[in-house]
Amino acid sequence: MEANVSEMQINGVTYVPKGSSQIQYDGEIKIVVLQRGWVIVGKFERDDSECKMHGASVIRNWGTTKGLGEIAGSGPTKDTKLDPTNGLVEFDYLTVVATIACNQTAWKKYV
């Protein structure tokens, strides 16, 4: 008999199998503008100067008429081009130009 366990909770702490790509992070979805023109959307995590974007995609083409604020508020348009990453992007906070809070409901299915 084979048992597949995706996660286990012990004393209120959730554990997942080592190497699992199913690790979920429940941070706030943000658009982050980085140096050299990189624009990324995902669940933003910051620990001092170490930053991570979980469930991240690079926004290659905004597809907007009103800038990034348009898609931050209402989600991607039909012309927005998202390039999924491996799910995690890491960078130093010193490379951040700006962060834009997103409408969590509008972006949830993309992140």
C-alpha positions in Angstrom: 0.0 0.0 0.0 1.3 3.4 -1.0 0.4 6.6 1.0 1.0 10.0 -0.5 1.3 12.7 2.2 1.3 16.3 0.9 1.6 17.9 4.3 1.4 17.0 8.0 0.6 19.2 11.0 2.3 18.6 14.3 1.7 21.0 17.3 0.2 23.6 15.0 3.2 23.6 12.6 2.7 22.4 9.0 5.4 20.3 7.4 5.8 19.3 3.8 8.0 16.6 2.2 11.6 17.7 1.5 12.0 19.0 -2.0 8.3 19.5 -2.4 7.3 22.2 -4.9 3.9 22.4 -3.2 5.0 24.8 -0.5 2.5 27.6 -0.2 3.3 31.1 1.0 0.3 33.3 2.0 1.9 36.7 1.6 0.4 39.7 0.0 0.4 39.8 -3.8 2.4 42.7 -5.1 3.9 44.0 -8.3 7.6 44.7 -7.8 9.6 46.8 -10.1 13.3 45.9 -10.0 16.4 47.6 -11.4 17.1 47.1 -15.1 13.4 47.0 -16.1 12.3 43.7 -14.5 8.7 43.8 -13.3 7.5 40.8 -11.3 4.1 39.9 -9.7 3.8 37.4 -6.9 3.4 36.9 -3.1 6.0 39.2 -1.6 8.2 38.2 1.3 10.9 40.3 2.9 13.4 39.3 5.6 15.7 42.3 6.1 17.4 42.7 2.7 16.5 39.2 1.4 13.3 39.3 -0.7 11.3 36.5 -2.3 8.4 36.5 -4.7 6.4 33.2 -4.4 4.2 32.0 -7.3 6.0 34.7 -9.3 5.6 35.7 -13.0 7.6 38.3 -14.9 5.3 40.8 -16.5 6.7 41.0 -20.0 4.0 43.2 -21.4 1.7 45.3 -19.2 -1.1 45.4 -21.8 -2.5 48.6 -20.2 -3.5 52.1 -21.2 -3.2 53.4 -17.6 0.1 51.8 -16.5 0.8 49.2 -13.8 -1.8 50.7 -11.4 -4.5 49.5 -13.9 -3.5 45.8 -13.6 -2.6 46.1 -9.9 -6.2 47.0 -9.3 -8.1 44.9 -11.7 -5.8 42.0 -12.6 -4.1 41.3 -16.0 -5.8 42.5 -19.2 -6.3 40.4 -22.3 -3.1 42.0 -23.6 -1.0 41.5 -20.4 1.8 38.9 -21.0 2.9 36.9 -17.9 5.9 34.7 -18.1 5.7 32.2 -15.2 9.0 31.4 -13.4 9.8 28.3 -11.4 7.5 29.8 -8.8 10.2 31.5 -6.7 12.2 34.6 -7.5 14.8 35.9 -5.0 16.5 39.3 -5.0 18.1 41.8 -2.7 15.9 44.7 -1.4 18.4 47.2 -2.7 17.4 46.3 -6.3 13.7 47.3 -5.6 12.6 50.5 -7.4 8.9 50.3 -6.3 6.2 47.9 -5.0 2.5 48.2 -5.8 -0.1 46.4 -3.7 -2.5 44.4 -5.9 -6.1 43.5 -5.7 -5.7 40.1 -4.0 -9.0 38.7 -5.5 -8.2 39.8 -9.0 -4.7 38.2 -9.0 -5.3 35.1 -6.9 -5.7 32.7 -9.9 -2.5 34.0 -11.6 -0.1 33.7 -8.6 
